[in-house]
Amino acid sequence: MQIIEYFEDGQKEHWIKEIEGFSWGAAKYLAKLLRENSFEDTLGKNGKLFLLIDGEKIVSFVTLTHQDCIADESLFPWLGFVFTAPEYRGRRYSELLIEHACGEAAKAGSHTVYLATDHIGFYEKYGFVYKENRPDTGGEDSRIYYKQL
């Protein structure tokens, strides 16, 4: 298994098809952003999409971006689209990718990362601290977490 960065890889179409194949609605939305070249317009410049791959299969993915589903320019960078394929769950692969993304954020000079989710009890085990609830850009209530790097 290895971690690659989607935008630096030559197999973009393959990875889009892999992401589209997952039943999670947010994965389909991410694939749409990638296919339509609107990832940067939606999530900010210089965003990253990290893929943990097993050969030609995606095990897990996460984004590291300037914007996410919470409209607040004072909070960044954001981890988003945290996903692990069902057959790989329970092995803490998302933790591996989250730590990788946090390391990249720290290298870029960030001292804190944020994420928005409806999960309770998942991200806390990876060192994230609950900050507050806020409506996301779709009007849904979302929990905001942060992690000091």
C-alpha positions in Angstrom: 0.0 0.0 0.0 1.1 3.5 -0.7 -0.1 7.1 -0.3 -0.3 9.2 -3.5 -1.5 12.7 -4.3 -4.2 12.6 -6.9 -3.1 15.8 -8.7 0.5 14.6 -9.0 -0.5 11.2 -10.4 -0.9 10.3 -14.1 -3.9 8.0 -13.7 -6.6 10.7 -12.9 -9.3 9.1 -14.9 -8.8 5.7 -13.2 -9.0 7.2 -9.8 -12.1 9.2 -10.6 -13.8 6.0 -11.7 -12.7 4.3 -8.5 -14.2 7.2 -6.4 -17.4 7.2 -8.5 -17.8 3.5 -7.7 -18.3 4.1 -4.0 -21.9 4.4 -2.9 -21.3 7.3 -0.5 -22.9 10.4 -1.8 -20.0 12.7 -0.9 -17.6 10.4 -2.9 -19.8 10.9 -5.9 -19.8 14.6 -5.3 -16.0 14.6 -5.1 -15.7 12.6 -8.3 -18.0 15.2 -10.0 -15.7 18.0 -8.8 -12.7 16.2 -10.2 -14.3 15.3 -13.5 -15.6 18.8 -14.0 -12.3 20.4 -12.9 -14.1 22.4 -10.3 -12.2 21.0 -7.2 -10.1 24.2 -6.9 -13.1 26.5 -7.5 -15.1 24.8 -4.8 -12.5 24.0 -2.2 -9.8 26.6 -2.8 -6.4 26.8 -4.6 -3.7 24.3 -3.9 -6.0 21.7 -2.5 -4.7 18.1 -2.1 -6.5 14.8 -2.5 -4.5 12.0 -0.8 -5.3 8.4 -1.8 -4.2 5.3 0.0 -4.0 2.7 -2.7 -3.6 -1.1 -2.8 -2.4 -1.7 -6.3 -5.0 -0.2 -8.5 -7.7 0.0 -5.8 -8.5 2.9 -3.5 -8.4 1.9 0.2 -9.0 5.3 1.6 -9.0 9.0 0.7 -9.0 12.5 2.3 -8.8 16.0 1.1 -6.7 18.9 2.5 -8.1 22.2 1.3 -8.5 25.9 2.1 -12.3 25.7 2.1 -14.9 23.0 3.0 -18.6 23.0 3.7 -18.4 25.6 6.5 -18.3 29.2 5.1 -15.7 30.7 7.3 -12.5 32.1 5.8 -10.8 32.4 9.2 -10.8 28.6 9.6 -8.3 26.6 7.4 -7.0 24.2 6.3 -9.8 21.7 6.3 -9.7 17.9 6.1 -12.6 16.6 4.2 -14.1 13.7 2.3 -12.6 11.2 4.8 -13.5 7.8 3.5 -12.4 4.2 3.7 -13.7 1.5 1.3 -16.0 -0.9 3.2 -13.7 -3.9 2.7 -10.8 -2.1 4.4 -12.6 -0.6 7.4 -11.6 -1.4 11.0 -7.9 -1.3 10.2 -7.4 2.5 10.9 -6.5 3.3 7.4 -8.3 6.7 7.7 -6.0 7.5 10.6 -3.0 6.8 8.5 -4.2 9.2 5.8 -5.4 11.8 8.4 -1.9 11.8 9.9 -0.3 12.1 6.5 -2.6 15.1 5.6 -1.9 16.7 9.0 1.9 16.3 8.4 1.5 18.0 5.0 -0.5 20.9 6.6 2.2 21.3 9.2 4.9 21.3 6.5 3.0 24.1 4.7 3.1 26.2 8.0 -0.4 25.4 9.5 -0.7 25.0 13.2 -4.3 23.7 13.2 -6.5 21.7 10.9 -10.3 21.6 10.9 -12.9 19.2 9.8 -16.7 19.2 9.7 -18.7 16.1 10.2 -21.9 14.6 11.7 -19.9 11.8 13.4 -19.6 11.8 17.1 -16.8 9.8 18.8 -14.8 9.0 15.6 -12.4 11.8 15.2 -11.8 12.3 18.9 -9.7 9.1 18.9 -7.4 10.7 16.4 -6.7 13.8 18.6 -9.5 16.1 17.3 -11.3 18.3 19.7 -14.9 19.4 19.3 -15.2 23.2 18.7 -18.9 23.9 17.9 -21.9 23.2 15.7 -22.6 25.4 12.7 -24.8 25.1 9.7 -22.9 24.0 6.6 -23.3 25.5 3.1 -26.3 23.2 2.5 -28.0 24.3 5.7 -27.4 21.1 7.6 -26.1 21.1 11.2 -22.4 20.1 11.2 -19.9 19.5 14.0 -16.6 21.3 13.7 -13.5 19.7 15.1 -9.9 21.0 15.2 -6.5 19.4 15.8 -3.4 21.3 16.9 -0.4 20.3 14.8 
